[in-house]
Amino acid sequence: MSKSMHYTRGFVLLALVPSFAAAGGNPRLAFETASLPEPEDLPADEILPASAYYALLEVMTQQLGDRHFPARAGVSIARSGMPVLRDARNHSSTISEFLVRHQILFRKAVTNAVYELSPDGARGK
């Protein structure tokens, strides 16, 4: 997530929970400390300020006393795949179909991003 994005969704915060719990953290305490509702009460599609994500990640890192937690959580999330991306992959028969599905998911997930797709594979802005 880029710091230029001002909003995020609940599922982005919830994606941190399995890695945090596996490292021995208490997700409820972390969410409470970051002034967020308990993980069970946070709707996956709720729009939140991006600062909530950074605050939660900082709280989790401090509670574990592990400055490498954000990197390990990122690797864990990437390896497991977000369920919506796995579903998009499984329902696509071509790469271009997957990219279209991914674009639709991305547009639903963020509300202030500026992006473009390039057919030549060049990096988007």
N, C-alpha and C positions, 0 to 999 in steps of 0.2 A: 504494500500500500504506500502510495506516495504521500508525502506530507502536504502536497498541494491540493489533495482532496479534502474537502471540508466535512463530508458525511460518509458514513459506512452503514452497514446493516448488522443486525444482531448475529447472523450466522458467522460473521468474520470473528467476532469476539468468542462465540461458542466453539470455534475451531481450535482455540488455544487450550480449552479445558482438558481434553484427553492427555496431551503432552504434559501439562502442569500436574495433573493428578498422578500420572505415571512417574513423575519425578519426586513425588511425595508431598506435593502441595495440597492445600485445602481450597478448592475453587470457591466455595461459599464465602470464606473469609476474604479471599482476594477480591471478589465482586463487591462485597460489603465495604472493604477498605477503599475501593475505587468509586464508591457511591453509585453502584449499579444494582439493579434488581438481582435476585438470586438466579443462577443459570437456568433453573427449571422455569422461572417466571419471565425470562427474556424471550420474546417472540423472535424467530429467526429472520423475519422480514421487517422488523422494526428499524426505522431510520434513526441513527444516533450520530452525534458529532464524532468526527474522527479522533478528536482528543480523548474520547473515552477509551478507544483502542490502545492508544499510547499510554494512558494512565494505567489501564489494566495490565499491560505488558510490563510496565515499570514495577508495579506492585508485585506481580508474580516473580519477577527477577529478584527483587529485594527479599521476598519471603523465602525463596529457595537459597539465596546467597550464592547464586550461580550466574555470573555475568554472561555466560555462554548460552543461557536458556533461550533467548530469542532466536538464535541461530538453530539450535537443536529443535525448537518447536517448528520453525519454518521448514526444516528438512523433513520432520515427521509429517507435517500437513501435506507437503508436496508428495511424499511417498505414498501416503494413504489416499490422496486424491479427494477432492471435495465430492460428496455424493452427487451433486447436480452435474459436475463435470464428467463423472463416470457415467451417469445416465445419458448425457449428451453424446459421449463417445460410443456407448453401446447402442444407441438408437441411430447412429450415423453410418452410412455405407461408404462415404468418401471423406477425404480430408476437408474438402470445401464445404460439405454439408456440416461437418463438425464445427468448422470455423464460423459458419452462419449461426449455428445453435449457440456457440460460445459467445458470439457478439450479442445475441439476444439476452443471454444470461447476464453478461456484463452490464448491458444497458439497464437491466432491472435492478442490478446490485448497487450501482452508483448513480448519482444524479447530477454530478457536476464535472465529470471527466470530459476532456476533449481528446478525441482519438481518431485515427483513420486507419484503414486497412490498405496495404499496398499489394497489388497482385504480383509484384516482383520479389516479395519477401523482405523488402526493406523495413527497417524498424519504424513503427508508428510514432507519431508525435504525442 
